[in-house]
Amino acid sequence: MDVEITELEPSATVVDLCRRALDLPEDAAEAAAIVDALTRGAAAHRPVVVLGATRGADLTGVLVGSVSSREPGLGHVDLVAVAPGQRRRGVGRALLVEAQRRLAASGVTELLLAGNPPHYAWPGIDVRYTPAICAALAHGYRQDRTAWNMTVDLTDGSPAVRPTDAAQRRLAAQGVTVRRAEPADVPALTVFARGTFGGAWDGELAASVGRPEAGAHLAERDGQILGFAAYGSSRPSWFGPMGTAPAAEGLGIGGLLLRRCLRDQAAAGLRSAQIGWVGPVPFYSGTAGARIERVFFLYRKTLTGP
Ligand SMILES: CC(C)(COP(=O)(O)OP(=O)(O)OC[C@H]1O[C@@H](n2cnc3c(N)ncnc32)[C@H](O)[C@@H]1OP(=O)(O)O)[C@@H](O)C(=O)NCCC(=O)NCCS
């Protein structure tokens, strides 16, 4: 029976397929959050296409693609997953070809197998998804970058969850207060992040502050924001982004904000967190004992026609 590719609405069936098809347990465990972030969460900000592959009545594969909100000629494959019993039968190929066709028709000239921030589940293809890497090469994609996450242990005794009171008192002596960010802080946080680091983090701030399984902390002095750290915008176990104003660097603000977020994630029951798409390795290693673990290859292909 031939595979048929159609547009889908995200549903419990899609989540279930992803749960079965994402071979790494840490991804399967967050399948519901991933599907929600890449479809409903992303669709408010950029064009999104959700494709399903069916054989008869069975959903055998899913692909989520999107267009960059900054560069309309740039498309992304955010997720592709084929049910374990259905692999090497052309399902992944059929999904990719249809995604390429649809994205090209909407003006995309370059397609990335890479995360489309702020709504992304992976920076690229985790090297342990080796079949996906083989499929990318078979489809004429070339690797153009490498990215990595850092893993932080959140169990008792880890440097990531050591008490923050002393650090907080040291900062208070310098007039700096640190607190949880509330929804009313989002406009000021956005202005701060834009003005200090460019416009890349608006979406992640909006999707973190005051949302379930997510949050942010900020540092301020005399009503001026000096830094922030956020977690959970696309995946509950993922930390980031964070930033300290250059003028306030070296006071220990970043390390304290990071550990306050990690403490929230530990309190929510997580035993480890991922610092996504890093970033300053020595800082995370030094302040939270983080280690590089997940490594991702990012792929790109020029679309020459439908
Ligand atoms: C990656 C994935 C989507 C591929 O789906 P698929 O339906 O098996 O892919 P296809 O049958 O269309 O394969 C297309 C080509 O990719 C290559 N390929 C796919 N799997 C391969 C493997 N295990 N080893 C070597 N090459 C492979 C082959 O060239 C294949 O063509 P061929 O079978 O004619 O030789 C599937 O393995 C999967 O769901 N993996 C888990 C989820 C995942 O890794 N997603 C990506 C991260 S988000």
The ligand as a Gaussian input file, in Angstrom:
#p B3LYP/6-31G(d) Opt

LIG

0 1
 C       15.271000       9.564000      10.228000
 C       13.975000       8.861000       9.892000
 C       12.848000       9.898000       9.917000
 C       14.096000       8.276000       8.445000
 O       12.814000       7.754000       8.064000
 P       12.654000       6.523000       7.032000
 O       11.238000       6.504000       6.624000
 O       13.251000       5.304000       7.610000
 O       13.569000       7.027000       5.812000
 P       13.504000       6.486000       4.289000
 O       13.029000       5.087000       4.224000
 O       12.762000       7.484000       3.465000
 O       15.047000       6.547000       3.932000
 C       15.597000       7.497000       3.035000
 C       17.093000       7.242000       2.888000
 O       17.771000       7.647000       4.087000
 C       18.883000       6.785000       4.321000
 N       18.671000       6.059000       5.575000
 C       17.570000       6.080000       6.365000
 N       17.760000       5.297000       7.454000
 C       19.001000       4.791000       7.350000
 C       19.767000       3.924000       8.159000
 N       19.277000       3.407000       9.297000
 N       21.017000       3.622000       7.756000
 C       21.510000       4.114000       6.614000
 N       20.816000       4.930000       5.785000
 C       19.585000       5.268000       6.167000
 C       18.916000       5.824000       3.146000
 O       19.714000       6.390000       2.121000
 C       17.459000       5.783000       2.754000
 O       17.264000       5.374000       1.424000
 P       17.290000       3.776000       1.053000
 O       16.433000       3.071000       2.081000
 O       16.693000       3.752000      -0.329000
 O       18.710000       3.367000       1.130000
 C       13.684000       7.677000      10.866000
 O       14.849000       6.866000      10.963000
 C       13.306000       8.121000      12.266000
 O       12.139000       8.403000      12.526000
 N       14.279000       8.162000      13.185000
 C       14.002000       8.564000      14.577000
 C       13.624000      10.027000      14.681000
 C       14.710000      10.920000      14.181000
 O       15.887000      10.620000      14.202000
 N       14.314000      12.116000      13.774000
 C       15.273000      13.123000      13.407000
 C       15.630000      13.914000      14.585000
 S       14.422000      15.130000      14.816000

